[in-house]
């Protein structure tokens, strides 16, 4: 089954294919080394025992990413996965990715990715930009986890994200703290007049003051 219009729109917005001509994207799934794959609920997409050197783009459904027994993130339509392990010689460090529900993905084998990077300047530029962003994100996470106090971890996250937040469970996992510790940190920063909270919306009132918590 070829790519439909909604899927083409998702690909056009995917970090790897931004600014790539639409007519070319329409034929992407037909290239040698590309494949449209369906995954059922709970089916393993990618793990150290089912290792595949492929980039994937979620077209529909959701995928759960985990390291060991710890859920790390959820991927939705338009998200890219597999970049970290594409050229890795240590598959045991690959994350485990499973389908949360019925999902459809575009899978691009390493040999096709090599060809696209060599032949398509825009894709090559997009891929380097994407990897650079991932490195910055992971570096920020390491710095966050290195903070001595929970308020410092939360303050660094809020400064880096511009005050935006994510579901409490996901934020606890990202910052390496319990839900109770997270709520106490929010309360401490709010009581100090550094932030305000209204529902799930967080506003940084005093960025300079927030930096002193680091």
Residue pairs with C-beta under 8 A, 6 or more apart in sequence:
1 36
2 26
2 29
2 30
3 11
3 25
3 26
3 28
3 29
3 36
3 59
3 106
7 59
7 60
7 106
8 22
8 25
8 26
10 57
10 59
10 77
10 78
11 17
11 25
11 28
11 57
11 78
11 106
12 18
12 20
12 22
12 25
13 78
14 57
14 78
14 79
14 80
15 80
15 126
15 129
15 130
15 133
16 55
16 57
16 80
16 123
16 126
16 127
16 130
17 25
17 28
17 123
17 126
18 126
19 122
19 126
20 120
20 122
20 123
20 126
28 34
28 106
29 35
29 36
29 106
31 112
32 112
33 108
33 109
33 111
33 112
33 115
34 106
34 107
34 108
34 109
34 112
35 106
35 107
35 109
36 59
36 104
36 105
36 106
36 107
37 104
37 105
37 106
37 107
38 102
38 103
38 104
39 45
39 61
39 63
39 99
39 102
39 103
39 104
39 105
40 99
40 102
41 99
41 100
41 101
41 102
42 98
42 99
43 98
43 99
44 50
44 96
44 97
44 98
45 56
45 63
45 97
45 98
45 99
45 103
45 105
46 52
46 56
46 81
46 82
46 85
46 94
46 95
46 96
46 97
47 94
47 95
47 96
47 97
48 91
48 92
48 93
48 94
48 96
51 85
51 91
51 94
52 82
52 107
53 85
53 86
53 87
53 109
53 110
54 82
54 86
54 107
54 108
54 109
54 110
54 113
55 80
55 81
55 82
55 83
55 86
55 107
55 108
55 113
56 80
56 81
56 82
56 105
56 106
56 107
56 108
57 78
57 79
57 80
57 81
57 105
57 106
57 108
58 75
58 76
58 77
58 78
58 79
58 81
58 103
58 104
58 105
59 77
59 103
59 104
59 105
59 106
60 77
60 102
60 103
60 104
61 77
61 99
61 100
61 101
61 102
61 103
61 104
62 74
62 75
62 76
62 99
62 100
62 101
62 103
63 74
63 75
63 79
63 81
63 97
63 98
63 99
63 100
63 103
63 105
64 71
64 74
64 75
64 97
64 98
64 99
64 100
65 71
65 72
65 73
65 74
65 75
65 81
65 95
65 96
65 97
66 72
66 95
66 96
66 97
66 98
67 95
67 96
70 173
71 173
72 95
72 173
73 170
74 100
75 81
75 97
80 130
81 97
83 127
83 130
83 131
83 134
84 94
84 95
84 134
85 91
85 93
85 94
85 95
86 110
86 113
87 110
88 94
108 116
116 123
116 124
117 123
117 124
117 127
118 124
140 156
140 160
141 174
143 156
144 153
144 156
144 157
144 160
144 174
144 175
145 153
145 175
145 176
147 153
147 156
147 214
149 213
150 175
150 177
150 181
150 182
150 184
150 185
151 185
151 188
151 189
151 213
152 213
152 214
153 175
153 176
153 177
153 185
154 175
154 182
154 185
154 186
154 189
155 189
155 194
155 210
155 211
155 213
155 214
156 214
157 171
157 174
157 175
158 165
158 189
158 195
158 202
158 204
158 210
159 204
159 207
159 210
159 211
162 204
163 195
163 202
163 203
163 204
164 202
165 171
165 200
165 201
165 202
166 174
168 179
168 182
168 183
169 179
171 182
172 178
172 179
172 181
172 182
175 182
177 185
186 195
186 197
189 195
189 210
189 213
190 196
190 197
192 209
193 205
193 206
193 209
194 204
194 205
194 206
194 209
194 210
194 213
195 202
195 203
195 204
195 205
195 210
196 202
196 203
196 205
197 203
204 210
